[in-house]
Amino acid sequence: MTQMEYARQGTVTDAMKTVAADEGLDPEQIRAGVAEGTIVIPANINHKRLHARGIGLGLKTKMNVNLGISKDHHDYEEEKQKAQMAEAMKADALMDLSCWGKTAEFRRWIINENSLAVGTVPMYDAVGLLDKGLKDMTADDLFRVVEEHARDGVDFMTIHAGMNRETAQHVRKNPRITSLVSRGGSILFAWMYCNGKENPFYEQFDRLLDICRHYDVTLSLGDACRSGCGHDSTDAVQISELIILGELTQRARKAGVQVMIEGPGHMPVSDIRMNVELAKKLCHGAPLYVLGPIVTDIAPGYDHITAAIGGALSASCGADFLCYVTPAEHLRLPDLDDVREGIIASRIACHAADLAKKVPHASDWDDEMSRARRKVDFETMTALAIDPEKARRYRASSIPEEENTCTMCGPMCPMKTMESILAGREIKLN
């Protein structure tokens, strides 16, 4: 049985208890959310090392780290270091987006060696695994790739089931600046074009659900038609697919399969609330997983910042799961430093959103930091920092004359001045 099926029969599973303990909530609240489909717990029955995480309504905002090789950059040892870094830096999930060669060994290493939820996009693996061109791939071939990933222990899969013939016509009739920017979506679009057939994941959706239910894979319904630039945001192409995703959400829930929805990638700040509320409405409150969104298209090298802005806003409006973006976005495969910067930016966005959503105990961390600042206690401030290593390095790079100040304000530190006044001590400004 899936987590959803257990929840519906009134059973609180070990995974639900783990999520409840991490969130500081009653396990019954988690069970009820999973039963309704407003919370998902990606937890493949074959992922033995998994520490279950909950994604959805009333929970902390979660974040995912993408990694994986490409034809031009295929150092699996570097990708393993990224996976270990992501776990150490408190990410909630990893997605292996490897899109070249035989990926199974690395995928199985990730599942066996880490406790984070693991996601994949099986279409990325199809070319390398099957050793066939798109025109020669059958629907059975594509489902074989999905089942292999599920059997290996993948907890959630991005499947672009909403890219059907109807959606494809909207793509043709509504020209965009950037057309389709989803790699998986464009591959499926090309497969449909080459073969003159319907998307097999849409046409045989029940077959997909049977695989997901058997292994308890959470279905992440991909947004093949997400906007690839601000100009294309919230257009007919995107909305037509979203309507279909809402219909598929209901079918998945009826089958006892956990499902979440993937959201758009690029949009102006003014479109964010509307997009989140529309996705939640059309997809019946399913957890929403967003890439960014990236709020301006002019910042290559800084897209971890554009995405953090969009991520904080979208999560504060109700999005549940953020996919990190690194400074390398749109430019190259990220290195270890890029991954680190992306993780920190996304964690800041998640926490900022949790403060806005008034997630229980989210503000405790900020309050503790504020008390340390009032006392001008740099040792405690550094320990509490989201990136203690960087905070410690900055502090050490510019040492003040007085220990309990910094080189910005020195003796004129307002915290020190006010503490002295309130304690009745002499005030010295030089």
N, C-alpha and C positions, 0 to 999 in steps of 0.2 A: 504493500500500500504506500501511497505517497503521503507527504506531510499534510497535504490538503485533505486527503481521505481520512487520515487519522483524526485530524482536527474536526471534521464534520461528524464523526461518530463520537466525539466528546473526549478523545484521548489526548492527553498532554505528553508529547514525546520528549525524549532526552534532548533533542535539538531545540525544542521549544523552551525547555527549562534553561538551557544554556543561554539562549537569546534573552530570556526574561532576566536572568542574573546579570548579564552584561548591561542591560538597559535599565536595571533597577525597577522593573515592572512586575506585576502579578503574572504568572504563567498563563492564567486563564485569559488575560487580555491578549497575549500572543496567540493562543489557540483560536480565539474568536476572530482575530484579524486574518489568520491563515485560512480559516474556514470560509470567510467572506471573500478572500482573494485580495484584500487591501494590504496584506503582508505576505511576502514570500520568504522562504528559507531555502536557498539553493543548497541541496545536500544529496548528491548522488549516493546511492547505496554502496557503490564501490570505492568511494573516496574515504578511506579508513582514517586518515590523519586529520580530517576536517575539523576545525573549530567552527561550529555553526554560527552564521550571522543572519540577522533578520533585516529585511529591506522593506520599508513601507510606512504606512500611516502611523504617526505617533512615535516613531523610532528615530534614533540618531541618523543623520545623513551619512551614507556610506560612500566609499570611493574605490575605484578600480584603477589598476595599473596595467597598461598595455605593454607587451614585450613580444619578442619573436624575431626570426631572421627573414631576410629577403635574398633575392638572387645576388644582389650587389654587396651585401654585407651579411655574412652567415657564420658568425663566431658564436657557437652555442655556449662556450665557456663564459663569454661576456653576458649572454642572456641569463645564465644561471646566477651570475653575480647580481644581476638586476632583480631576479626573483627573490634572492636572499635579502637584498636591500629592502625590497617592498615589504616583506614580512617584518623585518627589524624596525622599519619606520611606520608600522601600524596601519598599513593599507588593509582593506577588507577583502579585496578580490584581485585576481590576476587574470588577464586574458592573453592566451597564446595566439598571436596573430601571424604566426609564421606562414609564409606564402611561397615557399620554394623547397623543392626536394622532398625527402621523406621526413616527416615531422613527428612520427609516432613516438620515437625514443625520447625526444625532449619533452613531449606532452606527458608521457608516463612518468618521467623524472619529476616534473613539477607536481603532479598529483601525489606521487609517493613521498616527496620530500618537504611539502609545506602544508600548513594548516589553513591557508586562505581558500576561499571559494575560487574555483577555476572555471573560466569560460573559454569558449572557442567559437570560431566561425567556420563550420565545416566546409563551406564552399571554397575557402582559401586553400584548403588541403586537397581539394578534389583533383586538380591538375597533376600535382606531384604524386599522389597516392595511386591514381588510376592510370597514369601514363597514357592519357588519351587527350585528343583535342576536344574542344567543346562540342563539335558536331557529332563526335563519336560517343559521347557520354549519354547513357540512358538514364531514365528516372530511377531504375533499380540501382544503377551505379551510384547516384547521388545519395540515395537512402542508405546504401551500404557504408558510405563515409560517415553519415550521421550516426549509424548504429555502432560503428567502431569507436567513435568519440565517446558515445554514451557508455559503452562497455568498459572503456578505459577508466571511467570515473569522473568525466567532466560534469560539473555541477550546473552550469547554465550554458545555453547555446544561442547565439544570434542566428536566427533563420529569417530570411526576407520573404515571408509567405504572403505579404500584402502586395508584392510586385506581380500582379496578374495582367492578363491581356487588357483589361479595362484601364488599369493604372498606366500601362505602357502607352495607350492611346492618348491619355492626358499629357504624358511626357512629350509626345509628338505635336500635340495641338497647342501646347503652352510653352513656347521657347523660353529658355532661361539663359542667363549669362554663363552659368557653370554646369548646366545640364544635370547629370547624375554624378555625385562625388562619392557615393558609397561604393567601396571596392566590391563587396559581396553582391550588392544590388546590381551593379553594372555587369558583373559576371553572369548573373541570372538573366538579366535583360539580353545579354549577348547570346546566352544559351537558347532562350526563347526565340530570338531572331534567327539564329542559325538552323534551328530545328523546326520552326514553324509550329511550335507546340505551347500549351499552357504551362505556367510555372508548376512543376510537379509538387512543390511544397504547399501550394494553394490547392491544386486539383486533388491531391491525395493527403489533405490535411489530417484526416483521421489516422492515416498510416503513421504520420509524424507523431501524433498524439500517443499512439500505441507504444512507440519507442520511448518517448519521454516518460510515460506513466510507468513502464516496466522498470526503468532505472531511477525514477524520480528526478529527472532532469527538469530544471526550471526553463521554460521556453521564453527566451528574450526576443520578442517580435521586432525584427530590425526595421529601421526606417530607410529603406532603399532610396526614398525620394526626399531625404532631408535636404535642407537648403545648404548650398556650398558657398554662399556669399550673402551678405545682408540684403542685397537687391532681390534675391529669390525667396526671401522668407515669407512663410504663411501664404503660399500661392495655391492655385487649384491642384497642382501636382501633389504637393505635400498633403493637403487636406483629403484628397481622394483616397490616398493610401491609408491615412489615419482612420477614415470611416471603416475601411475593410479590416484594419487591425482591431477595431472595436468589436466587429462581428466575430472575428477569430478568437478574441479574448473570451467571449461567452461560450464558444464551443469548447475551448480548452478547459475552462472551469467545469463545464458539464461533465467532461471526461475525467475530472479529478487531477488535472495537470496544472501545476503552478505556472503563472505567466506574468511577465512584466513587459512594459512597452518602452521602446527606445525613442528618444526625442530628437529634435532638430539640432543641427550643428552650428550654423551661423545665423545671427539675427541681431537687429538693433535692440538696445536696451528696452525701448518702448514696446517691443513685441513680446517680451518674455512672459509677463503675467498672462497675457491672452493665450499664448501657446500652451503654457502649463495647464491652465484651467480648461482649455479645449481638449487637450489630451486626456486629462482626468475625466472629463464629462463623456467624451465619445468612447473611452475605453473602460468605463464603469469602475473608476477608482483604482485601477491596477497600478502597482508601483511604477514610477516613471524614471527611466535611466537616460541621462542626457550627456552629450559630448560637449562640454563647455556649458552653455553655448558661447561661441566666440562672438564678441560684440562689435568688433570692427575688423576689417580685412587688411589693414595697412601696417600690421606689426609683426612681420616675420622676425623670429629671434626673440620675441617677447610674448608669444601666444599663450604661454603659461599664465601670463597676467590677464590677457583679454579673456581667457577661459575662466580664470578664477573670479573675475568680475561677473561674468554671466552665470557661473555655477552658483555663486553665493545668492544672486538674485533669484535664479530659477528654483533653488532649493528652499529659499525663504517663501516662495509662492506655492510650494507643495511638491517639487521634484524630490525624489527619494535617494537617488544613486547617481553620483558624479563620476564620469570617466575623466581621469586626469589628462592634461595636455602638457607637453614639454616645450622648452624653448626651440626645439628642433622641428616642431610641427610645420608642415609644408616645405621643409628644407632637406631633411635627411633622416636616416634612422637614428634615434637618440642614443647618446652614450651614457655612461654611468652618471656623470655630472648632470646631464639633462634630466635623467630620471629622478635624481634627487631633488632638483629644483621643481620639477613637475609635481612630485609627491607633496612637497611642503606647500606649494601654492594651492593645491587641491584640498589639503587638510585644513588650511586656513579658511577656504571657501566653505567647507563642510561645517566647521565650527561656527563661523559667522552666521550661517543659515540656522544652525541649531539655537543660537542665541535669539534670533528673530522669531523662530517657531516656539520659543520657550520650552524646549525639550528639557525634561526634568534633570536638574543638577548640571546643565550645560554651563551655567554662569559661575559655578563653584570655582573652576580653574581661573577665570578672569578675576574673581574677587580675591583669590589667594595672591595672584600676581599684583593686584592693586595694593594689597596690604604690605607686600614686600617693597613696593615702590615708595609707599609712604614712609617706610622706615629706612629708605635708601639702602636696602640690603641686596647688594649686587650678587652675592653668592646664591641667595634664594631665587632672585629674578632669573639668573642664568639657568638654574636647575629647572625652573618652571617653563622656560621658553620652549616653543614648539620645535625649535632647532637649537638645542643647547650648545652644540659644537660651534655654530656660527656666532652665536651670542658671546661665547667665551673668547672666540678669536677676535671679535671686534673690540671687546673690552680690553684685552691684552695688548692690542695694537696701539692704544693711546691712553696711557696711565696718567691719572690726574695727580696733582700734588697732595690733595687730601683724599684718603682712601674712600670715604663715603660720599664722593661726588663723582661726576664724570667731566670730561674735558669740554663739554658743551657749555655748561653753566658754571662749573667750578664752585667757588664759595657762594655764588648767587643762586644756588640750587633752590627752587621754590619749596620743594619737599622738606629740605633741611631747615629753611627759614621758618616755615609754618610749624614744624615739629618743635623748634626751639621756642617760638612764641607761646605755643600751647602748653609747653612744659615749664615755662617761666625761666628759660635759660637766656643768657646773653646772646645777642645776635651779632655775628661778624660777617660782613660782606666783602672783606678783602684779606 
